């Protein structure tokens, strides 16, 4: 019966919870910008991006308990990060570092407390991590985290690529012999 989102208010982006009655309650509100909320599969944790205009450096990924908030767990450090996404079983959090590397952080909940590991580089992408600090991620993972689907920019700007053709119901085109 609740939804989360973020919006621009007075030049600042904050994350809020919208009740089923239409009332807004701020979850993350500060002079900086909180964007890209990603709710854990069990609905108990919220990962999001924080960027402070007064701070030099890139955006930071945080996790907080949801919906009551609490202690912020900093996920990305000097590598920065954006586009947080949870693995479907909640055991990892993925994000794109400021250099475009897809990162994974092990996550484990024990007795209501969240324990996170060290971010590990998975592979380099051409995903622009800082463009569109909006709500969508330019990648997703399979349920078990073994494969990733990534939307990337062209390797060489200005060079046309060949179109992709998808043939549906191709078996009907086969002739029997």
C-alpha positions as CSV (number, residue, x, y, z in Angstrom):
1,X,0.0,0.0,0.0
2,X,3.0,2.3,-0.2
3,X,5.2,3.6,-3.0
4,X,8.5,5.3,-3.1
5,X,9.8,7.9,-5.6
6,X,11.8,11.0,-5.8
7,X,11.2,14.4,-7.1
8,X,12.7,17.8,-7.6
9,X,11.7,20.3,-5.0
10,X,13.1,23.8,-4.9
11,X,16.0,22.7,-7.1
12,X,16.8,19.7,-4.9
13,X,16.0,16.0,-5.3
14,X,14.7,14.0,-2.4
15,X,13.3,10.5,-1.9
16,X,9.8,10.3,-0.4
17,X,7.2,7.7,0.4
18,X,3.7,8.2,-0.9
19,X,1.0,6.7,1.2
20,X,-2.1,5.0,-0.2
21,X,-4.0,8.0,1.1
22,X,-1.8,10.3,-1.1
23,X,0.2,11.8,1.8
24,X,3.9,12.4,1.3
25,X,6.5,11.5,3.9
26,X,10.1,12.2,3.2
27,X,12.5,9.3,3.6
28,X,15.8,11.0,2.5
29,X,15.8,14.8,2.6
30,X,19.0,16.9,2.7
31,X,20.6,19.9,1.0
32,X,22.2,17.3,-1.4
33,X,20.4,15.2,-4.0
34,X,19.0,11.7,-3.2
35,X,18.0,9.8,-6.3
36,X,17.7,6.4,-7.9
37,X,16.0,4.6,-5.0
38,X,16.2,0.8,-5.2
39,X,14.1,-1.2,-2.8
40,X,15.4,-4.6,-1.7
41,X,13.5,-7.7,-2.8
42,X,12.2,-8.2,0.8
43,X,11.2,-4.5,1.0
44,X,13.3,-4.0,4.2
45,X,16.2,-2.0,2.7
46,X,16.5,1.0,0.4
47,X,19.6,1.7,-1.7
48,X,20.0,5.1,-3.2
49,X,22.4,7.6,-4.6
50,X,23.5,10.7,-2.7
51,X,25.3,13.6,-4.3
52,X,26.2,16.7,-2.5
53,X,26.9,19.8,-4.7
54,X,29.2,21.2,-2.0
55,X,31.3,18.1,-1.9
56,X,33.9,17.4,-4.5
57,X,33.9,13.9,-5.9
58,X,31.2,11.7,-7.3
59,X,27.9,10.3,-6.1
60,X,27.8,7.8,-3.2
61,X,25.6,4.8,-2.8
62,X,23.9,4.4,0.6
63,X,21.6,1.7,2.1
64,X,19.1,2.4,4.9
65,X,16.4,0.3,6.5
66,X,13.0,0.9,5.0
67,X,10.5,2.4,5.7
68,X,11.8,3.9,9.0
69,X,15.3,4.9,7.9
70,X,18.1,4.8,10.4
71,X,21.8,4.3,10.2
72,X,23.2,4.9,6.7
73,X,25.5,2.2,5.4
74,X,27.9,3.7,2.9
75,X,28.5,1.3,0.0
76,X,30.7,3.1,-2.5
77,X,33.7,5.1,-1.3
78,X,36.2,6.9,-3.5
79,X,35.1,5.0,-6.6
80,X,31.7,6.7,-6.4
81,X,28.7,5.0,-7.8
82,X,25.2,5.3,-9.3
83,X,22.4,3.1,-10.6
84,X,22.0,0.7,-7.6
85,X,20.2,-2.6,-8.4
86,X,19.5,-5.5,-6.0
87,X,20.1,-9.1,-7.0
88,X,16.7,-10.9,-6.9
89,X,17.5,-12.8,-3.8
90,X,18.8,-9.7,-2.0
91,X,22.3,-11.2,-1.5
92,X,24.1,-8.6,-3.6
93,X,23.8,-5.0,-4.6
94,X,25.1,-3.9,-7.9
95,X,26.1,-0.4,-9.0
96,X,28.1,1.4,-11.7
97,X,31.3,3.1,-10.5
98,X,32.1,6.5,-11.9
99,X,34.6,4.9,-14.4
100,X,31.8,2.7,-15.8
101,X,32.8,-0.5,-14.0
102,X,29.9,-2.7,-12.9
103,X,30.4,-3.5,-9.2
104,X,28.9,-6.1,-6.8
105,X,28.7,-5.8,-3.0
106,X,27.7,-8.9,-0.9
107,X,24.8,-8.1,1.4
108,X,23.6,-10.2,4.3
109,X,21.0,-9.5,6.9
110,X,21.5,-11.1,10.4
111,X,19.1,-10.3,13.3
112,X,17.7,-7.2,11.6
113,X,21.2,-5.8,10.9
114,X,22.7,-5.5,7.5
115,X,26.2,-6.5,6.9
116,X,27.9,-5.5,3.6
117,X,31.2,-6.7,2.1
118,X,33.7,-4.9,-0.1
119,X,32.7,-3.8,-3.6
120,X,34.2,-6.1,-6.2
121,X,34.6,-5.1,-9.9
122,X,32.7,-7.4,-12.2
123,X,33.5,-6.0,-15.6
124,X,34.0,-2.7,-17.5
125,X,31.0,-1.3,-19.3
126,X,30.3,1.7,-21.6
127,X,27.4,2.7,-19.4
128,X,27.5,6.4,-18.6
129,X,27.2,6.2,-14.8
130,X,26.5,9.8,-14.1
131,X,24.2,10.7,-16.9
132,X,20.6,11.0,-16.0
133,X,20.7,10.6,-12.2
134,X,17.1,9.8,-12.6
135,X,15.3,6.7,-11.7
136,X,16.3,4.1,-14.3
137,X,19.3,1.9,-14.4
138,X,20.9,1.0,-17.7
139,X,21.4,-2.6,-16.8
140,X,19.8,-5.5,-15.1
141,X,20.9,-8.9,-13.8
142,X,19.4,-12.4,-14.2
143,X,17.8,-13.8,-11.1
144,X,21.0,-15.6,-10.0
145,X,23.3,-12.7,-10.9
146,X,25.2,-14.8,-13.4
147,X,24.4,-12.7,-16.5
148,X,23.7,-9.1,-17.1
149,X,21.8,-7.1,-19.7
150,X,23.4,-3.8,-20.4
151,X,22.4,-0.8,-22.4
152,X,25.6,0.9,-23.6
153,X,26.6,3.9,-25.6
154,X,28.1,3.4,-29.0
155,X,31.8,2.6,-28.8
156,X,32.6,5.3,-31.4
157,X,30.3,8.3,-31.4
158,X,29.2,9.3,-34.9
159,X,29.7,5.8,-36.4
160,X,26.5,4.1,-37.5
161,X,25.9,0.5,-36.4
162,X,24.0,-2.1,-38.2
163,X,20.3,-2.6,-37.1
164,X,19.4,-5.7,-35.2
165,X,16.7,-7.8,-36.8
166,X,14.6,-10.0,-34.5
167,X,12.7,-12.8,-36.2
168,X,9.7,-14.1,-34.3
169,X,8.0,-17.4,-35.1
170,X,10.9,-18.4,-37.3
171,X,10.0,-22.1,-37.2
172,X,6.9,-21.3,-39.3
173,X,9.2,-20.2,-42.2
174,X,10.9,-23.6,-42.4
175,X,9.8,-25.9,-45.1
176,X,9.4,-29.6,-44.4
177,X,11.3,-32.0,-46.7
